[in-house]
Structure formats: C-alpha cells, structure tokens
Amino acid sequence: HYASDLADHRVHPLEFAKLVKKANMPVMRFSRGGGTTYHGPGQLTLYFILAHKEIGIDSPKDFTCKALRAVQRVLLRNFGSATYTLTELFKTKEMFPFVKKALARINITEEKDTQSHHASGLWIMDTEENRIKKIVSRGTKWNKRTNPFTDVIITFGFGINISTDLLWFNEIIKPCGLNIEMTNIAKETGLTDIDMKDICELAERRDIVL
C-alpha cells in the first residue's frame, strides 16, 4: 500500500494546494465528507461495495454498526485493545470528565451529535493520560438504486491503524478535518512485531464475520 492523502470535495482549493505541497505525496479528492485523511503503510484499509438486503441486513445503518462491532471484536480478542464508538464514549462522560471535554471540543454535547458526526470510527480511551485517541477511521456513502423498491448500494470502508506512521495524522493533516489525536495498535500495545499478513488473515477468518 503506497502512501496517499485524501481530501473531500468540500476542502477549499487553497487548503488543498497547501496540503499537496506539505504532504509531498499523491493527494486525491473524493466525494465523501470528512475533510482529509491518510492511507499508507502499516494501515489495514478495507472497503465494501454491497447491497445490504442481499446479504440479509435490514438497513445501511445496521451494516455499518455490525461492521464496526466486528472490528471491535478483532482488536479486543487479538490485541487486548478495548475500543469505543462515539456513542459509547458519550455514555462515559459523567464517569470520565476528560471524555466530556474532549467530545465538546469536536462539538459533541448531546447523544444525537454522535450519530452523524464525521469523526465516527473507533477510539481508545486513555485513562492514565486522560485523553481519547482515534484508532480506526470509518467512511460510508449510500447510493440509491434507480428502482425505489430495492435496497441501496453501500460503499463503506475503514482504516485500521496497525503500525501507521502517526506523523502524517498528527502533524501534517487534520484527520476528519478536526484537531484530534490518532494512534495505532503498535503504540497502544507496545507490540513491535505485528505482521500485516497476520492482520489480513484475521480479517478473512470468522473474527470479522458480521
């Protein structure tokens, strides 16, 4: 996987030009929201293109939720990494005031804000350093079919940061267009010998079955 930056179509042309100059790598525009993101070595990037009803799932939202749950299971079972969706983080805000402050900084002050926020994905909650860090990014686009009686086509993907160079996220781009901290499995677990081939095998096994 070669390195590349993605910038959605709403990123201002001047910002886009600055990103191209700063990144010194291919920068591509895309039609999904979320500001900018980075894909590169050490990151497992998975994309699905499917019609949800054809695989027995009632709605596009159900599919995206099931997919994130599957990734959560993989990270917990194989690396001991507990991860949280924005909704799950929001429910801990009274117990952990630092979570409440961190969510407020990205304009999440009510539970309904977590449902459509473009920082959706999976997060690590660091209770020792009192901060939250994003470890899995998620993007979804629904394309309605021309026949109104059939389901929609979902293009869905997520990037799991295994041993990704965090310099790109934390110093060069604004992931999701926000001032948030990104992390990876290697940093959170201390593991230095994670083989991407092993991760791909996990994704192919029942660990990630929806």
Residue, then its C-alpha position, 0 to 999 in steps of 0.5 A: h500500500y503506497a502512501s496517499d492523502l485524501a481530501d473531500h470535495r468540500v476542502h477549499p482549493l487553497e487548503f488543498a494546494k497547501l496540503v499537496k505541497k506539505a504532504n509531498m505525496p499523491v493527494m486525491r479528492f473524493s466525494r465523501g465528507g470528512g475533510t482529509t485523511y491518510h492511507g499508507p503503510g502499516q494501515l489495514t484499509l478495507y472497503f465494501i461495495l454491497a447491497h445490504k438486503e442481499i446479504g440479509i441486513d435490514s438497513p445501511k445503518d445496521f451494516t455499518c454498526k455490525a461492521l464496526r462491532a466486528v472490528q471491535r471484536v478483532l482488536l479486543r480478542n487479538f490485541g487486548s485493545a478495548t475500543y469505543t464508538l462515539t456513542e459509547l464514549f458519550k455514555t462515559k462522560e459523567m464517569f470520565p470528565f476528560v471524555k466530556k471535554a474532549l467530545a465538546r471540543i469536536n462539538i459533541t454535547e448531546e447523544k444525537d451529535t454522535q450519530s452523524h458526526h464525521a469523526s465516527g470510527l473507533w477510539i481508545m480511551d486513555t485513562e492514565e493520560n486522560r485523553i481519547k485517541k482515534i484508532v480506526s477511521r470509518g467512511t460510508k456513502w449510500n447510493k440509491r438504486t434507480n428502482p425505489f423498491t430495492d435496497v441501496i448500494i453501500t460503499f463503506g470502508f475503514g482504516i485500521n491503524i496497525s503500525t501507521d506512521l502517526l506523523w502524517f495524522n498528527e502533524i501534517i493533516k487534520p484527520c476528519g478535518l478536526n484537531i484530534e489525536m490518532t494512534n495505532i495498535a503498535k503504540e497502544t500495545g507496545l507490540t513491535d512485531i505485528d505482521m500485516k499478513d497476520i492482520c489480513e488473515l484475521a480479517e478473512r477468518r470468522d473474527i470479522v464475520l458480521 
